[in-house]
């Protein structure tokens, strides 16, 4: 009963926030004005792409969850977890609420928090690897095009690729052996404490 009440409160608050921005930022008025000039083909294609994205997200989550944890009615629940992630990711800064909300939803159906975290970590690594592949393909075929349109594009490419590889490497290290990233974090905290950026690094590790 408490969980249902919490879900209702979250739904009402998020719906209220959405309507607030629509009404007081003239978003609804602008949407109505622009809807008549929208190209129906591209609008339909966009909706189709969103639905396909949800389906593929569900399939990926289903396969990973089925491998790590056996659960009744898993595909339907995988779709539920996916939509929860999409919902909370849509209105939280940098989509930061997506994974915590999914972990909470998984624990509600009996999946241990550790297993839920592992499932989402694997999915995150898969996403990052795919994004990196997209980047490499785009650079291989269209580097000159983007370079001509965006100032300092090659520098952005180097920095973006490095950050992507760093994130993937850190996620893999955390998945394989948690001691390695912990040592790295401890080292970073020690360096930051020496330059007086943080205090008491041992308390934060």
N, C-alpha and C positions, 0 to 999 in steps of 0.2 A: 504493500500500500504506500509506504514511504517513497519507494522508487517511482511509482506512478505519479505521485504528487510532485516529486522533483522534476520528472520529465515534463509534466504539464506546465510547471512554473517556468522552466527553461524555454519551452515552446512559446508560451504567452509573451515572455520578455523579448525573445528574439523577433517574434512577429511584430510586437509593439515598436521595437527599434527600427525595423524595416519600414513600417508605415510612417514612423516619425520622419525619417530621412526622405521618404517619397513625398510626403505632404509639405514639410517645411523647407525642403531644398528645391521645391518645384520639380522634383524628379518625375512624379506621376504626370504632371501637365506636359512636360517635355516628351515623355514616352508616348503619350496619346498623340501629340503633334507629329512626332517622327514616325509613328507606326504606319501612317498612310503612304509614306514615301519609301518604305522598306521593300527590298527586292525579295519576293516570296521564295524564289529558288534558293538564294543564299541563306535565307532564314530557316527554311526547311532543312537544308544541308547542315547548318550549324546545330540545329536540334538533333538531327540524326547522329552527328559526331559526338555530341554530349552523351546521348544514349549508348552509343558504342563504347565510349570511354567508361561509363558506369559498368557495362557488361564485362569488358576486359578486366577492369579493376576487380570485379566480383570473381571472375574466373581465376585470376592470379591469387587473390586472397584465399579462395576455396582450395586451390591446389596446395598452397603452402600450409594452410591450416589442417587439411586432411593428412598431409605428410607428418606433421608434428603432433597432431591431436585429433583423435576420433570423436566426432560429435554427431548427434542425431539431427536430421534436417539441416545439414551443414551448408548446402548451397544457398538456401533461403536466408540463413543466418549470415552467411558471407555477404549477401546482397544488403542485408540490414546494416552490417558493420561498415560496408562501403558507403552507404548513404548517410550514416551517422558521421563518418569522417568528412564527407563532402559538405554536410550541413554545418558542422562546427568549424571546418576549415574556411568556410565562406565568410563568416562574420567575426572571426578572431584575427588579430594582427599577425601577418606572415603565416597564416594557417596554423598557428601554434596550438590551437585547441583540437585539431583533428586526431592525432595519435592518442592523447590522453583520453579523449571521449571514446575512441574505439577500444582501448584497453579496458575502460570501465564497462563498456557494453559486453565485451568478451567475458569478463569476470562475472557478470550478471547471469550468464548462461552456464557457468561452471568451469570455464577455461581458466586455469591458473594464471595469475598476473605475469609470472615468469615466462610461461609459454606464449602468452599474448604479446609480451614485449619482444620475444624472439621472432615471432611471426611478422610483426610490423617492421622489425629491423631488417629481416631478409627481404621484405617487399621494398623497403627503402633503398637497400643496396641495388636491387634489380632496377628500380627506377633511375637511380643515379648512373648506373652503367649504360642504360638505354639512352639517357640524355647525353652522355659522353659520346656514344656512338653517333647519335644525331648530329652533334656538334662537329665531329670529325668528317662525316659525310657532307654536311653543309659547307664546311671550309674547303673540302676537296673540290667540290663542284662550283661553288659560288663565292669563293674568297674575294675575287676581283670585284664582283658586284657590290658586296657589303663594304669592302674597303673603300670603294669610290663614293659610297653614300654616307659613311660614318667616319668622323674624324678619330684618329688614333685607334682604329678598329683592331689592328694587329696587336696592340698592347692589351686591349680588352680580351682578345682571344687567349693570349698567353696567361693573363691573370685568371680568367675564367676557367681555362683548362687545368691550371695548377690547383685552383681551389676545388674543382670537381674531383680530381685525382686524390687530393689530400682528404677530402670528405669520405670517399670510397675506401681509401686505405685505413683511415681511422675507424670507420664502421666495421671493416673486416677484422682489424686488430681487436676491437671491442668484442666482436662475436666469437673470435677464436680464443683469445686470452685477455681477460679483463685487467690483468696486472700490467700489461704493456701500456695501454692508454692511461691507466692510473699513474704510472711513473711519469709519463709525458705531462699530464696535468699538474702533478706535483712540481715538476721542473719549471713549468710555466709560472705557477704560483710563486715559487721561490724567486724567480727572476723579477716578477712584478712587485714582490715585497721589497726587493733590494732597491728598486727605483721609487719606492714609497707610493706605489699605485694601490696596493692593498695591504691590510694589516693582518697579522696572525694567520699566515698561510696554512699552518697545520690544522686550524679549526675549520678551514674551508675544504680540505681534502677528505 
